[in-house]
Amino acid sequence: MQLEKSRIGKALREEDTYTICETLLRIEPTVDLYIREKWIAGHDTKLPVVLLHGAGMDSSGYDVPESNTSLVNALAQHGSRTFAFDFRGHGRSSRVADGKSVTVESSVADTVAVLDFVRYVTGQERAILIGESYGTMVAPVVAERYPERVAGLVLLGLIYATLATPIDDMLTELEQAPCGYAFTTEEEWEMFAPSAEPGVLKWHQAHFGTAYAYPVGPYFEAARLPHVQNPSRISSPILVVTGDQDPFASLEDTNRFLSAVASSDKAHLYQPGVGHMPYVEQKAEEARQAICELVNRCSGSDQ
């Protein structure tokens, strides 16, 4: 983390409620990470939360301004300062020359740099990690290697050791992607979030559809599972949220992960009718409540 070469924005107020700050954090000579903080000033009494997004999108998906589905708003209202960031190659973070170079290893390095920034900003040594899809492949590796930095894990649409649906055909196509960047289709988003309200689905299609080039590296990382080598080192509280319509997460894989970790505080919220993105689908409120309860336990608070 090179703070002297980073660009830390001014704190701005949104609708007299939330405070927002945007930063481009220099972590390597040619890599800046975009971080968007959102919190309620004077109300941030819980541990900070760092959000790790999925492949084919970026961190803005955690703050969808439709149908009360913003997870960062819910966390801010509950008392956490949130840090949603874009992995290198995604969103407003630095593009990389070859999208295949975005790997779990590079994303772990990105996350640790953000944790260092969180410590610099808040003074907190530990934070809660929330990962979705590809983010669930990265967050447990961070917790395994740096257990002293991770107070809790929330894994949405967990991918651990196996995929419920093989992606061999997809990888064959992505192998030909120019410069390692590709595009999603509207139909793919309908598959990822089958129970999302129409406005929420359209928002994702507009933001991450045919005009959004994403690095293909994370998809190839899904073919190299598992990335966690010593799950017994993970002892922080864990919440997994998956749905029975998820094309990638499965009950068997979730149970395998929860059986392997050392945590004594672990739970699986399994939602009928929900797909790969439970935080924006029809039972999002139930998922948010469970996440806030985990934040309370990690923060030593009952409210």
C-alpha positions in Angstrom: 0.0 0.0 0.0 1.5 3.3 -1.1 -0.5 6.0 0.6 1.7 8.8 -0.7 0.6 7.8 -4.3 -3.0 7.1 -3.5 -5.9 9.4 -4.1 -8.2 9.6 -1.1 -11.3 11.6 -1.8 -13.2 13.9 0.5 -16.1 12.5 2.6 -19.4 13.4 1.0 -22.9 13.3 2.4 -25.7 11.6 0.6 -29.3 12.7 1.4 -28.2 13.8 4.9 -27.8 10.1 5.9 -24.8 8.3 4.5 -21.2 9.5 4.3 -19.4 8.3 1.2 -15.7 8.4 0.4 -14.0 7.2 -2.7 -10.3 6.2 -2.9 -7.9 5.0 -5.5 -5.4 3.0 -3.4 -2.0 2.5 -5.0 -0.8 -1.1 -4.2 1.6 -1.7 -7.0 3.3 0.7 -9.5 0.6 0.1 -12.1 -2.3 -1.1 -9.9 -4.8 1.2 -8.2 -7.7 -0.3 -6.3 -11.0 1.6 -6.3 -12.6 1.6 -2.8 -16.0 3.1 -1.9 -16.7 3.6 1.8 -20.2 4.2 3.0 -21.3 4.7 6.6 -23.4 6.8 8.8 -21.2 9.3 10.7 -21.4 8.8 14.4 -23.3 5.5 14.0 -20.3 3.3 13.0 -20.0 1.4 16.3 -19.6 -2.1 14.9 -16.6 -3.7 13.2 -15.9 -2.5 9.6 -17.0 -4.7 6.7 -15.0 -5.3 3.5 -17.0 -6.6 0.6 -15.5 -8.8 -2.1 -17.5 -9.0 -5.4 -18.1 -11.8 -7.9 -16.7 -12.4 -11.3 -18.2 -10.6 -14.3 -19.1 -7.6 -12.1 -17.7 -5.1 -9.5 -18.5 -3.8 -6.1 -21.3 -1.5 -7.2 -23.5 -4.6 -7.1 -23.5 -4.4 -3.3 -25.2 -1.0 -3.5 -28.1 -1.6 -5.9 -30.5 1.4 -5.8 -33.5 -0.7 -6.5 -36.2 -2.3 -4.3 -34.3 -1.7 -1.1 -31.6 -4.3 -2.0 -28.5 -2.3 -1.1 -26.5 -4.5 1.3 -24.1 -1.7 2.2 -27.0 0.5 3.2 -28.3 -2.2 5.5 -24.8 -2.7 7.0 -24.3 1.1 7.5 -27.7 1.4 9.1 -26.7 -1.4 11.4 -23.6 0.4 12.5 -20.7 -0.8 10.2 -18.4 1.3 8.1 -18.4 -0.5 4.7 -15.5 -0.8 2.3 -16.6 -2.1 -1.1 -13.8 -2.4 -3.6 -13.1 -3.6 -7.1 -10.6 -6.3 -7.7 -7.8 -5.3 -10.2 -9.1 -5.6 -13.7 -12.7 -4.9 -12.6 -14.8 -1.7 -12.5 -12.9 1.4 -11.6 -9.7 -0.4 -10.4 -6.7 -0.5 -12.8 -7.1 -2.7 -15.9 -4.5 -5.3 -16.4 -3.0 -6.1 -19.8 -4.1 -9.8 -19.6 -7.4 -10.6 -18.0 -6.2 -14.1 -17.3 -3.7 -12.7 -14.8 -6.5 -11.9 -12.3 -6.2 -14.9 -10.0 -7.1 -15.8 -6.4 -3.5 -15.0 -5.5 -3.8 -11.5 -7.0 -7.2 -11.0 -5.4 -5.9 -12.1 -2.0 -3.2 -9.4 -2.3 -5.8 -6.9 -3.2 -7.9 -7.8 -0.2 -5.0 -7.6 2.3 -4.1 -4.2 0.9 -7.7 -3.0 1.5 -7.5 -4.5 5.1 -4.4 -2.4 5.6 -6.3 0.6 4.4 -9.2 -0.2 6.7 -6.8 -0.3 9.6 -5.3 3.0 8.6 -8.7 4.7 8.3 -10.5 3.2 11.3 -7.7 1.9 13.6 -9.4 -1.5 13.7 -7.0 -4.5 13.4 -9.8 -6.8 12.2 -12.7 -6.6 9.8 -15.6 -8.8 8.6 -15.3 -10.1 5.1 -18.3 -10.6 2.9 -17.7 -12.4 -0.4 -20.0 -13.4 -3.2 -19.3 -16.1 -5.8 -15.6 -15.5 -6.8 -15.4 -13.5 -3.6 -16.2 -16.7 -1.6 -13.1 -18.3 -3.2 -10.9 -15.4 -2.1 -12.2 -14.5 1.4 -11.5 -17.9 3.1 -8.0 -17.9 1.8 -7.4 -14.5 3.4 -9.0 -15.9 6.6 -6.7 -18.9 6.4 -3.5 -17.0 5.9 -4.3 -13.9 8.1 -6.7 -15.2 10.9 -5.7 -12.2 13.1 -7.1 -9.8 10.5 -10.5 -11.4 9.9 -13.2 -11.2 12.6 -15.9 -13.1 10.6 -16.8 -14.4 7.2 -20.1 -14.1 5.2 -20.1 -16.3 2.1 -22.9 -15.7 -0.4 -23.2 -18.4 -3.1 -20.3 -20.3 -1.7 -17.9 -22.0 -4.1 -15.4 -24.1 -2.2 -14.2 -27.4 -3.7 -16.7 -28.2 -6.5 -19.1 -26.5 -8.8 -22.7 -27.8 -9.0 -22.7 -27.1 -12.8 -19.5 -27.8 -14.9 -18.2 -24.8 -16.8 -15.9 -26.7 -19.2 -17.7 -25.4 -22.3 -17.6 -21.8 -20.9 -13.8 -22.1 -20.3 -13.2 -23.3 -23.8 -14.9 -20.2 -25.1 -13.2 -17.9 -22.7 -9.9 -19.3 -23.7 -10.3 -17.3 -26.9 -11.3 -14.1 -25.3 -9.2 -11.2 -26.7 -6.7 -10.0 -24.1 -8.5 -12.2 -21.5 -11.6 -10.1 -21.3 -15.2 -11.2 -22.1 -18.8 -10.1 -21.7 -22.0 -11.5 -20.1 -25.4 -11.7 -21.6 -28.8 -10.7 -20.3 -29.8 -14.4 -20.1 -26.9 -15.2 -17.8 -28.1 -12.6 -15.2 -31.5 -14.2 -15.3 -29.8 -17.5 -14.4 -27.7 -16.0 -11.7 -30.5 -14.2 -9.9 -33.8 -16.0 -10.8 -35.9 -14.6 -8.0 -34.7 -11.0 -8.2 -37.4 -8.4 -8.9 -37.5 -7.1 -12.5 -36.0 -3.7 -11.6 -33.1 -5.3 -9.8 -32.4 -7.7 -12.7 -32.6 -4.9 -15.2 -30.1 -2.9 -13.1 -27.6 -5.7 -13.2 -28.1 -6.3 -17.0 -27.6 -2.6 -17.6 -24.4 -2.3 -15.5 -22.8 -5.6 -16.2 -24.2 -6.6 -19.6 -22.8 -6.5 -23.1 -20.9 -3.2 -22.6 -19.0 -4.4 -19.5 -15.7 -6.2 -20.2 -14.6 -8.4 -17.3 -11.3 -10.3 -16.9 -11.7 -14.1 -17.4 -9.1 -15.1 -14.9 -11.5 -15.7 -12.0 -13.5 -18.2 -14.1 -10.3 -20.3 -14.7 -9.7 -20.1 -11.0 -13.1 -21.8 -10.5 -11.6 -24.8 -12.4 -8.7 -25.0 -9.9 -10.6 -25.6 -6.7 -10.1 -25.7 -3.8 -7.9 -22.7 -3.1 -8.1 -23.0 0.7 -5.2 -25.4 1.7 -5.7 -25.5 5.5 -9.3 -24.8 6.4 -8.6 -25.8 10.0 -6.9 -22.4 10.4 -10.2 -20.6 9.9 -11.8 -20.1 13.3 -13.8 -16.9 13.0 -17.6 -16.9 12.9 -18.9 -18.0 9.5 -22.3 -17.5 7.8 -23.0 -19.2 4.4 -26.0 -18.2 2.4 -27.1 -20.2 -0.6 -30.2 -20.9 -2.6 -31.6 -24.2 -4.0 -31.7 -22.6 -7.5 -28.0 -21.7 -7.4 -26.3 -23.1 -10.6 -22.9 -23.2 -8.9 -23.2 -23.6 -5.1 -24.4 -26.9 -3.6 -25.4 -28.3 -0.2 -22.7 -30.9 -0.5 -20.0 -28.4 -1.1 -21.2 -26.1 1.7 -21.3 -29.0 4.1 -17.8 -30.0 3.1 -16.5 -26.5 3.8 -18.3 -26.1 7.1 -17.1 -29.5 8.3 -13.5 -28.6 7.4 -13.2 -25.3 9.2 -12.3 -25.0 12.9 -14.9 -22.3 13.7 -17.4 -23.2 16.5 -19.7 -20.5 15.3 -20.9 -21.5 11.8 -24.3 -21.4 10.1 -25.8 -22.1 6.7 -28.9 -20.2 5.6 -30.4 -22.3 2.8 -33.1 -20.4 0.9 -35.7 -22.1 -1.3 -36.4 -20.4 -4.7 -33.1 -18.4 -4.5 -30.2 -18.5 -7.0 -26.5 -17.4 -6.9 -27.1 -13.9 -5.5 -29.1 -14.1 -2.3 -28.3 -10.6 -1.2 -30.5 -9.1 -4.0 -33.1 -11.8 -4.5 -36.5 -12.4 -3.0 -35.3 -13.4 0.4 -32.7 -10.7 0.7 -34.2 -9.3 3.9 -33.7 -12.6 5.6 -30.1 -12.8 4.4 -29.4 -9.2 5.6 -30.8 -10.0 9.0 -28.6 -13.1 9.4 -25.6 -11.0 8.2 -26.3 -8.3 10.8 -26.6 -10.9 13.5 -23.1 -12.2 12.6 -21.8 -8.6 12.7 -23.2 -8.3 16.2 -21.5 -11.4 17.4 -18.2 -10.5 15.9 -18.5 -7.0 17.3 -19.5 -8.2 20.8 -22.9 -6.5 20.6 -26.4 -7.8 21.0 -28.1 -5.1 19.0 
